[in-house]
Amino acid sequence: MVQQGTQEGEPRKSDEAAHASDSETARTAASKTAHAAADDADEPPPAIAVEGLRKRFGSGPDAVTAVDNVSLEIETGSVVGLLGPNGAGKTTTIKSILGMVLPDEGSVRIHGDDVYRNPRAAYAHVDAMLEGARNDYWRLTVRENLRYFATISGVHPDSIADRHDRLLEKLDLAEKADVPVRSLSRGMKQKVSLASVLASESDVVFLDEPTLGLDVESSLTLRRELRRIVAERNLTVVVSSHDMDVIEDVCDRVVIMREGRIIADDTVAALRQSFSARGYRITSEEFGERLLAELRDRFEVTDVEELGDQTRVEVATDSDGFYALIAYLRSRDVTLDAVNTVEADLEDVFVELTGGNDVEPSGGAE
């Protein structure tokens, strides 16, 4: 039936409006899709993208799977700690990314360039300091090493001389700038290796055991300087270290491996928060020798510290054990001055995830 005022086969005004509305909606949706695609195309790739990495050594029943389907992405400007016990596959993963080991399966891209198909473009971004390897020329002086490695990375050393001077100063190498590296102590050589890596224009850096052989003060200096350089140059850093303090201080994120697989990948804070308290510290002026002996018999006392008139006792226990501890102290009419939770640190998390106290983090080959 045709409404009055229209001819048969001629669309009504309401139909025309509906069609126009549908067309406009379609055009809007298409426009949004096109813009989204353009945004995706404009978004830079991650600094490091690893997908499905596998590597086996040997054959037959004696074959060992060192890396088993490892995938991860590392964004530009981030500092990522790569941890794992001996044999976890950590070093094999690093060497596969660096092209020093050819994986059986998987792909690695650095700033979008495939390291196996286009290695020259990919590795133009990369520098590395590997533990146990001689990264420097020991017959050259400290400054000559920095200039040499800047040159082979395609940068005229004079153009970044100020950067070199600052590195030498910050790493306490300025007075040794004109001394051959072979004449330096092990700790000094370690700092020269680090300076040589940071002195280049590379924007993706791998550091394996960077604080090995350094004293406490030098290690603290290294951490501060590394964070400064990362912020200043938007540097992407992968750090492998057995020193959990270094990992906690400098890393935005931690990847933990075990038996060739990634078993944890999160921020340090998130990893620590995922574990319950590992104990409690209780402070009181009323902890005499007899009471302390009783506590040691009944609870796992891990530390006792004298604080002037007060004594602080640390007890390893869960929440149920904590309530039992408090009830016991109340039964002895002990007045508590302070009660604090002992949170899990990164080392506690590492030990728990990797299978026990017999496993130690290491930067050695695996």
C-alpha positions as CSV (number, residue, x, y, z in Angstrom):
1,M,0.0,0.0,0.0
2,V,1.3,3.4,-1.1
3,Q,0.8,6.4,1.2
4,Q,-0.9,9.5,-0.2
5,G,1.4,12.0,-1.9
6,T,3.9,9.4,-3.2
7,Q,4.1,7.5,-6.4
8,E,4.5,3.7,-6.4
9,G,8.2,2.8,-6.4
10,E,9.3,6.2,-5.2
11,P,11.0,6.2,-1.8
12,R,9.3,8.1,0.9
13,K,10.9,11.1,2.6
14,S,11.3,9.0,5.8
15,D,13.1,6.3,3.8
16,E,15.4,8.8,2.3
17,A,16.3,10.2,5.7
18,A,16.9,6.7,7.0
19,H,19.1,5.8,4.1
20,A,21.0,9.1,4.5
21,S,21.4,8.4,8.2
22,D,22.7,4.8,7.4
23,S,25.1,6.1,4.9
24,E,26.4,8.8,7.3
25,T,26.8,6.1,10.0
26,A,28.7,3.9,7.6
27,R,31.0,6.8,6.5
28,T,31.6,7.7,10.1
29,A,32.5,4.1,11.0
30,A,34.8,3.8,8.0
31,S,36.4,7.1,8.9
32,K,37.0,5.9,12.5
33,T,38.4,2.6,11.2
34,A,40.8,4.4,8.9
35,H,41.9,6.7,11.6
36,A,42.5,3.8,14.0
37,A,44.5,2.0,11.3
38,A,46.6,5.1,10.7
39,D,47.2,5.5,14.5
40,D,48.3,1.8,14.6
41,A,50.6,2.4,11.7
42,D,52.1,5.5,13.3
43,E,52.7,3.7,16.6
44,P,56.4,2.8,16.8
45,P,57.2,-0.9,17.3
46,P,58.7,-2.0,20.6
47,A,62.4,-1.7,21.1
48,I,62.6,-5.5,21.4
49,A,60.0,-8.1,20.3
50,V,60.7,-11.8,20.8
51,E,58.2,-14.3,19.7
52,G,58.2,-18.1,20.1
53,L,61.9,-18.5,20.7
54,R,63.1,-22.1,21.1
55,K,66.6,-23.5,21.3
56,R,67.8,-27.1,22.0
57,F,71.4,-28.2,22.4
58,G,72.4,-31.7,21.5
59,S,70.3,-34.5,20.1
60,G,68.6,-37.7,21.2
61,P,68.0,-38.5,24.8
62,D,70.8,-36.1,25.9
63,A,69.3,-33.1,24.2
64,V,68.6,-30.1,26.4
65,T,65.9,-27.5,25.8
66,A,67.5,-24.3,26.9
67,V,64.8,-21.9,25.7
68,D,61.2,-23.1,25.3
69,N,58.7,-20.9,23.5
70,V,59.8,-17.5,25.0
71,S,57.9,-14.4,23.9
72,L,58.2,-10.9,25.3
73,E,58.1,-7.3,24.3
74,I,60.2,-4.5,25.8
75,E,59.1,-0.9,25.2
76,T,61.5,1.9,24.3
77,G,62.9,3.7,27.2
78,S,62.3,1.0,29.8
79,V,64.8,-0.9,31.9
80,V,64.0,-4.7,32.3
81,G,65.7,-7.1,34.6
82,L,66.1,-10.7,33.2
83,L,66.6,-13.2,36.1
84,G,66.9,-16.9,36.4
85,P,68.9,-19.6,38.2
86,N,71.7,-21.5,36.5
87,G,70.3,-23.4,33.5
88,A,67.1,-21.3,33.3
89,G,67.8,-20.2,29.7
90,K,68.5,-16.6,30.5
91,T,71.9,-16.3,28.8
92,T,70.8,-18.4,25.8
93,T,67.8,-16.0,25.4
94,I,70.1,-12.9,25.5
95,K,72.6,-14.5,23.1
96,S,69.7,-15.4,20.7
97,I,68.5,-11.8,20.7
98,L,72.1,-10.6,20.1
99,G,72.6,-13.1,17.2
100,M,75.3,-15.0,19.0
101,V,73.2,-18.1,19.1
102,L,70.9,-19.2,16.3
103,P,67.6,-20.4,17.7
104,D,65.7,-23.4,16.3
105,E,62.4,-21.5,16.1
106,G,61.1,-18.0,16.7
107,S,61.7,-14.4,15.7
108,V,63.5,-11.4,17.2
109,R,62.9,-7.8,16.1
110,I,64.7,-4.7,17.3
111,H,62.8,-1.5,16.6
112,G,60.9,-3.5,14.0
113,D,63.9,-5.0,12.1
114,D,64.2,-8.8,12.0
115,V,67.6,-9.6,13.5
116,Y,68.0,-12.7,11.3
117,R,66.7,-11.2,8.0
118,N,68.1,-7.7,8.4
119,P,70.9,-7.9,11.0
120,R,72.7,-4.8,9.9
121,A,69.7,-2.5,10.5
122,A,68.7,-4.3,13.7
123,Y,72.1,-4.3,15.4
124,A,72.8,-0.7,14.5
125,H,70.7,0.0,17.6
126,V,72.5,-2.4,19.9
127,D,75.4,-2.6,22.2
128,A,76.2,-5.1,24.9
129,M,78.4,-5.7,27.9
130,L,78.6,-9.5,28.5
131,E,80.0,-10.9,31.8
132,G,83.2,-12.8,31.3
133,A,83.9,-11.3,28.0
134,R,86.6,-8.7,27.3
135,N,84.6,-5.7,26.0
136,D,87.6,-3.4,25.8
137,Y,91.0,-3.2,24.2
138,W,93.4,-3.4,27.1
139,R,96.3,-1.9,25.2
140,L,94.3,1.3,24.6
141,T,93.7,3.9,27.3
142,V,90.4,4.4,28.9
143,R,89.5,7.4,26.8
144,E,90.8,5.8,23.6
145,N,88.4,2.9,24.3
146,L,85.4,5.3,24.6
147,R,86.4,7.1,21.4
148,Y,87.0,3.8,19.5
149,F,83.6,2.3,20.4
150,A,81.9,5.6,19.5
151,T,83.6,5.6,16.2
152,I,82.6,2.0,15.2
153,S,79.0,2.8,16.1
154,G,79.1,5.5,13.4
155,V,79.6,8.6,15.6
156,H,82.5,11.0,15.5
157,P,83.9,10.9,19.0
158,D,84.5,14.6,19.1
159,S,80.8,15.2,18.8
160,I,80.1,13.4,22.1
161,A,83.3,14.3,24.0
162,D,81.2,16.0,26.7
163,R,79.3,12.8,27.2
164,H,82.6,10.9,27.6
165,D,83.9,13.4,30.1
166,R,80.8,13.1,32.2
167,L,80.9,9.3,32.1
168,L,84.5,9.3,33.2
169,E,83.8,11.7,36.0
170,K,80.6,9.9,37.2
171,L,82.2,6.5,37.2
172,D,85.4,7.8,38.9
173,L,87.5,7.1,35.9
174,A,88.6,10.7,35.1
175,E,92.0,10.3,36.8
176,K,92.6,7.1,34.8
177,A,91.5,8.4,31.5
178,D,94.9,8.2,29.9
179,V,96.0,4.9,31.6
180,P,96.0,1.7,29.5
181,V,93.1,-0.5,30.6
182,R,95.4,-3.5,31.2
183,S,97.0,-1.5,34.1
184,L,93.7,-1.2,35.9
185,S,92.1,-3.3,38.7
186,R,89.3,-5.7,37.9
187,G,86.7,-3.3,39.2
188,M,88.1,-0.4,37.1
189,K,88.1,-2.6,34.0
190,Q,84.4,-3.4,34.7
191,K,83.6,0.3,34.8
192,V,85.5,0.9,31.6
193,S,83.5,-1.8,29.9
194,L,80.3,-0.2,31.1
195,A,81.4,3.3,30.0
196,S,82.3,2.0,26.6
197,V,78.8,0.7,26.1
198,L,77.1,3.8,27.4
199,A,79.4,6.1,25.5
200,S,78.1,5.0,22.1
201,E,74.9,6.2,20.3
202,S,73.2,2.8,20.7
203,D,69.7,3.0,22.1
204,V,69.3,-0.7,23.1
205,V,71.8,-1.9,25.6
206,F,72.3,-5.3,27.2
207,L,74.2,-5.4,30.6
208,D,75.2,-8.8,32.0
209,E,76.4,-8.5,35.6
210,P,77.3,-4.8,35.3
211,T,78.3,-4.4,39.0
212,L,80.5,-7.5,39.1
213,G,83.7,-6.6,40.9
214,L,82.5,-3.1,42.0
215,D,82.5,-1.9,45.6
216,V,79.3,-0.7,47.2
217,E,79.9,3.0,46.5
218,S,80.8,2.3,42.8
219,S,77.7,0.1,42.5
220,L,75.5,2.9,43.9
221,T,77.1,5.4,41.5
222,L,76.5,3.0,38.6
223,R,72.8,2.8,39.4
224,R,72.3,6.5,39.6
225,E,74.2,7.1,36.4
226,L,72.3,4.4,34.5
227,R,68.9,5.9,35.5
228,R,70.1,9.3,34.4
229,I,71.3,8.1,31.0
230,V,68.1,6.1,30.5
231,A,66.0,9.2,31.1
232,E,68.2,11.5,29.1
233,R,68.6,9.4,26.0
234,N,65.3,7.3,26.2
235,L,67.6,4.3,26.4
236,T,66.2,0.7,26.5
237,V,68.2,-1.5,28.8
238,V,68.1,-5.2,29.6
239,V,70.0,-6.0,32.8
240,S,71.0,-9.5,34.0
241,S,72.4,-9.6,37.5
242,H,72.6,-11.7,40.6
243,D,72.5,-8.5,42.6
244,M,68.9,-8.0,43.5
245,D,69.5,-4.5,44.9
246,V,70.6,-3.4,41.5
247,I,67.5,-5.0,39.8
248,E,65.2,-3.3,42.4
249,D,66.9,0.1,42.0
250,V,67.1,0.4,38.2
251,C,64.4,-1.8,36.7
252,D,60.9,-0.9,35.7
253,R,60.0,-4.5,35.1
254,V,61.4,-7.9,35.9
255,V,61.2,-11.1,33.8
256,I,62.0,-14.3,35.7
257,M,62.9,-17.5,33.8
258,R,63.0,-21.1,34.9
259,E,63.6,-24.3,32.8
260,G,63.6,-22.3,29.6
261,R,60.3,-20.6,30.2
262,I,59.1,-17.2,31.5
263,I,57.4,-17.8,34.9
264,A,56.9,-14.2,35.9
265,D,56.8,-10.8,34.2
266,D,55.8,-7.7,36.1
267,T,57.0,-4.7,38.0
268,V,59.2,-5.2,41.1
269,A,56.4,-3.7,43.3
270,A,53.7,-6.0,41.8
271,L,55.9,-9.1,42.3
272,R,56.6,-8.2,45.9
273,Q,52.9,-7.4,46.6
274,S,51.9,-10.8,45.1
275,F,53.5,-12.5,48.1
276,S,52.2,-12.3,51.6
277,A,54.3,-10.9,54.5
278,R,57.2,-13.2,55.4
279,G,57.4,-12.1,59.0
280,Y,56.9,-9.5,61.6
281,R,59.2,-7.2,63.7
282,I,58.1,-6.6,67.3
283,T,59.7,-3.9,69.4
284,S,59.5,-3.7,73.2
285,E,61.5,-2.7,76.3
286,E,60.5,-6.0,78.1
287,F,62.3,-8.6,76.0
288,G,64.6,-10.1,78.6
289,E,66.9,-13.1,78.1
290,R,64.4,-15.6,79.5
291,L,61.6,-14.3,77.4
292,L,63.8,-14.3,74.3
293,A,64.8,-17.9,75.0
294,E,61.1,-18.9,75.3
295,L,60.3,-17.1,72.0
296,R,63.1,-19.0,70.2
297,D,61.7,-22.3,71.5
298,R,58.1,-21.5,70.3
299,F,58.7,-19.4,67.2
300,E,61.1,-19.0,64.3
301,V,63.1,-16.0,65.6
302,T,65.3,-14.8,62.7
303,D,66.8,-11.7,64.2
304,V,67.2,-9.9,67.5
305,E,68.5,-6.3,67.5
306,E,69.2,-4.0,70.5
307,L,68.0,-0.5,70.1
308,G,69.0,1.3,73.2
309,D,66.4,0.5,75.9
310,Q,64.4,-1.4,73.4
311,T,64.8,-4.8,71.7
312,R,63.5,-5.5,68.2
313,V,62.7,-9.2,67.5
314,E,62.0,-10.5,64.0
315,V,59.9,-13.6,63.7
316,A,59.2,-15.5,60.4
317,T,55.6,-16.6,60.4
318,D,52.3,-16.2,58.6
319,S,49.2,-14.4,59.9
320,D,48.0,-17.3,62.0
321,G,51.4,-17.5,63.6
322,F,51.4,-13.8,64.2
323,Y,48.1,-14.0,66.2
324,A,49.6,-16.9,68.2
325,L,52.7,-14.7,68.9
326,I,50.7,-11.7,70.0
327,A,48.6,-13.9,72.3
328,Y,51.7,-15.5,73.8
329,L,53.2,-12.0,74.5
330,R,50.0,-10.8,76.1
331,S,50.0,-13.9,78.4
332,R,53.4,-12.7,79.5
333,D,52.1,-9.1,80.1
334,V,54.6,-7.7,77.5
335,T,53.9,-4.2,76.4
336,L,54.6,-3.7,72.7
337,D,56.1,-0.4,71.5
338,A,55.9,-1.2,67.7
339,V,54.8,-4.0,65.4
340,N,55.9,-3.9,61.7
341,T,55.4,-6.3,58.8
342,V,58.5,-7.7,57.1
343,E,57.5,-7.6,53.4
344,A,58.9,-10.0,50.9
345,D,61.8,-8.5,48.9
346,L,62.7,-9.4,45.3
347,E,65.1,-12.1,46.5
348,D,62.3,-13.8,48.5
349,V,60.1,-13.7,45.4
350,F,62.9,-15.1,43.2
351,V,63.6,-18.0,45.6
352,E,59.9,-18.8,45.9
353,L,59.3,-18.8,42.2
354,T,62.4,-20.6,41.1
355,G,62.1,-23.5,43.6
356,G,63.9,-23.0,46.8
357,N,67.0,-21.8,48.6
358,D,69.3,-24.2,46.8
359,V,68.8,-22.0,43.7
360,E,71.0,-18.9,43.3
361,P,70.6,-16.2,40.7
362,S,73.6,-16.0,38.4
363,G,74.8,-14.3,35.3
364,G,76.9,-17.1,34.1
365,A,76.5,-18.9,30.8
366,E,73.6,-21.4,30.5
